[in-house]
Amino acid sequence: MNAAAVPDSTGETRPVRGACPHDCPDTCALITEVRDGVALRVHGNPDHAHTAGTLCTKVSRYTERSYHPERLLTPLRRNGPKGSGQFLPISWDEALAEVAQRLSAVVGRDPEGLLPYSYCGTMGLVQGESMAARFFHALGASRLDRTICASAGAHALTHTLGGKLGMRVEFFAQAQLILIWGSNSITSNLHFWRHAQEAKRQGARLVCIDPRRSETADKCHEHLALLPGTDAALALALMHELIVNDWLDHDYITRYTLGWAALRERALQWPPERAAAVCALPVQQIRQLARDYGCTRPAAIRLNYGMQRVHGGGNAVRAIASLPALVGAWRQRAGGVLLSSSGSYPVDQVALQRPDLLGERRPRLINMSTIGDDLLRPASAAFGPRIDALVVYNSNPVAVAPESARVVQGFAREDLFTVVLEQFQPDTADYADIVLPATTQLEHWDIHTSYGHTDVLLNRPAIAPLGQAKSNAQIFRDLAARMGLQDPSGRRCFDDDDERLCRTAFGPRIDFQALLQHGFATLPLPEAPFAQGGFPTPSGRCEFFSERLATQGLDGLPDHVPNYEPPGSSAAYPLAMISPPARHFLNSSFVNVASLRASEGEPLLEINPADAQARGIANGQTVCVFNDRGRYHCSARLSERARVGVVHGLGVWWRKMGLNGSNVNEVTSQRLTDMGAGPTFYDCLVQVEPLQPL
Ligand code: SF4
């Protein structure tokens, strides 16, 4: 523990209100108990209804993470080959001078040669894209298309419902039927699961739709283990049954939807027998699900992002998001669908990010999901300048981006200047030229929206920054000053401190005093957002048919778009692999927390005993998972959680903690989804072979 973390010594324990920063829909309200400047423990805020005083196992141990002996506490300069992880400490003055000089040189040649790379290492608006966005806008750097998790689903919702909007999570507790579609809620949406359990106690039927027999599937009444990438086929077959059995709300369809006749025609091409063959499900199971959905009120769907990480992910979300309008489920507050609520927030992104600093410039957009290929692209008329400098914050692309071999090759370029803002030294930091130590959530201000509920949360610093760590916003402020960046509007935007940025995020739309007092504030939203239509689409209706998609040359109606690598289509690679999160990790966060890593054990591949037996694989044996893109070593877990023909590479381990310095992204591809240009992690065929006898 660093002495700098102990600014006061009153001997009193005081609670500090905060917010969980991790990429999780629950966005819990935290309370940190602090004594003498030291964070003693973190627990859930009992006054916040969504948190209800409970955190997940991961964040309950947040002090272990903040005071981790491997926290980066000084700036570092590379002192060995890229990827070696060899660094020497330097002063902030040296670090800022070198970064400013190297970035200025790149920007002087062509600003688009500089690329920011960030995602949801923190979900906070301030330590995410506030001062960072101002900094890169002022320089005219390339812009990053932040696609790596949710863009297919986000585009699909926008083109169907009008935005990332849906039913309120608390009302799931009052549903009579809940479809949990593509979500292992017990692992990744714990506080929703509380509502689902309450509904179950009140007699609701829970149905899990997921290729994996997850912990959540174990606790549902029914599990449909469809093949990866076949969700749209299932949704279309449900529509077929709703139509032929007339389980439709004709009044709702007529008043509040667009494109019904065309969708009807499309759905009638999908009898359950056809979907059963595509999804590899029993016909009767599909028929029964359609009956349940058509005849039960209120009926609610909790979608999650796993199912949209395939070629047809956007179409699948469009098909599923169309279901509630067909049966009029939106009429009740406990009916509808929820994938993301993040579009509910009136964030003032213009004030926060200041896109006006770009002036007349419109820098190119680089897709973060193809960073491997893009780092290796030479300058060209089509691409623009080669990427010569990269500033990574809130992300660990060497571990989490698809097709690792290409990503590593790109990051290993000696002529690429890479700066990484980090709390620890994960794989990406090993490839940095300069590493800048960043604060954790206990040490800085931030303000949070959520994609699983609709409250705003404020995070106040509980302790002083450890060592020489600085908040992301402070680092970009310092760099802006060092590079002499000016705000041409005269508003001195590079002087805004973190608390002021928190206040700017919503401006007068949120009572900041209430946030300071309680730690959270609830948005005034209707209980049943689309009970009487009012979809924020161009037509004001739920758009089964999207003119906007049609004008982009895409199918205006949802359809089943087969995987790039359809299950069963390759003799060489006969197993379809998905890579859901390991229970004790959150993307690649927490892999270095010893107690959580111990709970997880080692990198695992779940494989059905029949598939294992056919390959001579025993439980616990080290195996090689491979395809044309790469090879990944891990331990086989023989498990009925995997259906025959599908394997689960649980992620995302840091590569350097993997068995052969690799992780599951060795075998994933950089191909993109049908809409939103998202990654297709779960559209991946592999073979598995034993590596050594037990
Ligand atoms: S990771 Fe999710 S469940 Fe865990 S504390 Fe954070 S918001 Fe809550």
Boltz pocket constraint, residues with backbone or C-beta under 6 A from the ligand:
constraints:
  - pocket:
      binder: B
      contacts: [[A, 20], [A, 21], [A, 22], [A, 24], [A, 25], [A, 26], [A, 27], [A, 28], [A, 54], [A, 55], [A, 56], [A, 57], [A, 58], [A, 59], [A, 60], [A, 190], [A, 191], [A, 586]]
      max_distance: 6.0
